[in-house]
Amino acid sequence: MSYEDFLKARIFDPLGMVDTTFYPSPDQMTRLAMTYAREGGELQPVASSKVAPKAGERPPSPAGGLYSTAADLAKVYRMMLGGGTFEGRRILSESSVGQMTRLQTGDIKCGFVDGMGFGLGWGFVKQPAGVTEALSPGSFGHGGAFGTQAWIDPAKGRFAVLLIQRTGLPNSDASPMRRELQRAAFGG
């Protein structure tokens, strides 16, 4: 089974994620967010921001290239916050969620900001500081292309998703936008 078919069958379809794909349909393309870049102090649309690969044009990558919506992503984050369950159905085993969201990098200095490490596919907050000050130790999440951010704080039972499309945003993982989102969502 291909990577994209596996994700569709095991994660996207069971969660009802109808707008999550590596290959957006023509209808989905009409709803794709415009990407912007800062030029001369102004945000300007990026000309090629609504270009998606055609099926088979390139292999899907676990590191990026997935198209989704806030509503679909909220389902993933609710499932992760629920320890692998969503609306009473088990999607991932509790053990798998535990492995994914546990610190895997130990004391190695890594991550995009101080006090961070990594689980399996997730950033992990070892010690809240700076941009992560509103999160609890053990919170996990991910920053994506163009400044997107999503974080789960299991101790507070909350998650937050920020979807923006901006090129040239230096270290969006440490951006004031992320700090303000986390303060609003998690307190602090």
C-alpha positions in Angstrom: 0.0 0.0 0.0 1.4 3.4 -0.9 2.1 6.0 1.9 -0.8 8.2 0.9 -3.3 5.3 0.6 -2.2 4.1 4.0 -2.8 7.5 5.6 -6.2 7.8 3.9 -7.3 4.4 4.9 -6.0 4.4 8.5 -6.2 8.0 9.6 -8.0 10.4 7.2 -11.1 8.3 6.4 -11.7 7.0 10.0 -11.5 10.6 11.2 -13.7 12.0 8.5 -11.0 14.2 7.1 -12.6 14.9 3.7 -10.2 17.9 2.8 -6.9 16.3 3.6 -4.8 15.1 0.7 -1.4 15.2 -1.0 -3.2 15.8 -4.3 -6.0 18.5 -4.0 -9.0 18.1 -6.4 -9.9 21.0 -8.7 -12.7 21.9 -6.2 -10.2 21.9 -3.3 -7.8 24.0 -5.3 -10.4 26.8 -5.6 -10.4 26.9 -1.7 -6.7 26.8 -1.3 -5.3 29.8 0.7 -3.2 32.3 -1.0 0.4 32.5 0.0 1.9 35.9 0.8 5.4 37.3 1.0 6.5 40.6 2.6 7.8 43.0 -0.1 8.6 46.6 0.6 6.8 46.5 4.0 3.6 45.1 2.4 2.2 41.6 2.1 2.0 40.6 -1.5 0.5 37.4 -3.0 3.0 34.9 -4.3 2.2 34.2 -7.9 2.6 30.4 -7.7 0.8 29.9 -4.4 -2.1 27.9 -5.8 -0.1 25.2 -7.5 -0.5 21.6 -6.4 1.1 18.4 -7.7 -0.8 16.1 -9.9 -1.3 12.5 -8.7 1.9 10.6 -9.3 3.9 13.8 -10.2 6.0 13.4 -7.0 5.9 11.0 -4.2 4.2 12.2 -1.0 6.6 13.1 1.7 6.2 12.5 5.4 8.0 15.8 5.9 5.5 18.0 4.0 3.2 18.5 1.1 0.0 17.5 2.8 -3.0 19.9 2.2 -5.6 20.2 4.9 -8.1 22.5 6.6 -8.5 23.7 10.2 -11.6 21.5 10.6 -9.7 18.4 9.5 -6.7 19.2 11.6 -8.8 19.7 14.6 -9.9 16.1 14.3 -6.3 14.9 14.4 -5.6 17.0 17.4 -8.7 15.9 19.2 -7.7 12.3 18.5 -4.2 12.9 19.8 -5.5 14.7 22.9 -7.8 11.7 23.4 -4.9 9.3 23.5 -5.7 7.9 20.1 -9.5 7.9 20.2 -11.9 10.1 18.4 -15.7 10.2 19.1 -15.5 6.9 20.9 -13.5 5.1 18.2 -9.9 3.9 18.5 -7.7 5.3 15.6 -4.2 4.9 17.1 -3.2 2.6 19.9 -2.5 4.3 23.2 1.0 2.8 23.1 1.6 4.4 19.6 0.4 7.8 20.8 2.6 7.5 23.9 5.7 6.7 21.8 5.0 9.6 19.4 4.4 12.2 22.1 7.2 11.2 24.5 10.6 12.9 24.4 12.8 10.8 22.2 15.9 13.2 22.0 16.8 13.2 25.7 19.2 16.0 26.6 20.3 16.7 23.1 19.9 20.4 22.3 17.5 20.4 19.4 14.3 22.0 18.3 13.6 25.4 17.0 13.5 27.2 20.3 15.2 26.6 23.7 13.6 24.1 26.1 12.4 21.8 23.2 13.1 18.3 22.0 11.4 15.9 19.7 9.1 12.9 20.0 8.3 10.9 16.9 7.0 13.5 14.4 6.2 16.1 17.1 8.1 18.9 18.8 8.1 18.3 22.6 8.2 21.0 25.3 10.8 19.9 27.9 10.9 23.2 29.8 8.5 26.0 28.9 10.4 29.2 28.1 10.1 32.1 25.8 7.7 31.3 23.0 6.5 28.1 24.8 6.0 29.8 28.2 2.2 29.3 28.1 2.5 25.5 27.5 2.9 22.8 30.1 5.9 20.5 30.2 5.1 17.5 27.9 3.1 19.6 25.4 3.7 18.6 21.8 3.0 20.0 18.4 4.4 20.9 15.1 5.3 23.9 13.0 4.9 23.6 9.3 5.6 25.4 6.1 4.7 29.1 5.7 4.3 29.7 9.5 1.6 27.2 10.4 1.6 26.0 14.0 -0.4 23.5 16.0 0.2 22.5 19.7 -1.5 20.2 22.2 -1.2 20.7 25.9 -2.5 17.5 27.5 -2.2 18.9 31.1 -4.6 21.7 30.2 -6.7 19.5 27.9 -6.5 22.0 25.0 -5.0 22.4 21.5 -4.5 25.4 19.2 -4.1 25.5 15.4 -2.7 28.5 13.5 -2.9 28.4 9.7 -1.2 31.1 7.8 0.5 31.2 4.4 3.5 33.4 4.5 6.9 32.9 2.9 10.1 34.4 4.3 8.9 34.4 7.9 12.1 33.9 9.9 11.8 31.0 12.4 8.0 31.0 12.7 8.5 28.5 15.5 9.8 31.4 17.6 7.6 34.1 16.2 5.5 36.6 18.2 2.4 35.2 16.4 3.0 31.8 18.0 3.6 33.3 21.4 0.4 35.3 21.3 -1.6 32.3 19.9 -0.4 30.1 22.8 -1.0 32.8 25.4 -4.6 33.2 24.1 -5.3 29.5 23.9 -3.4 28.2 26.9 -3.1 31.2 29.3 0.0 32.8 30.6 
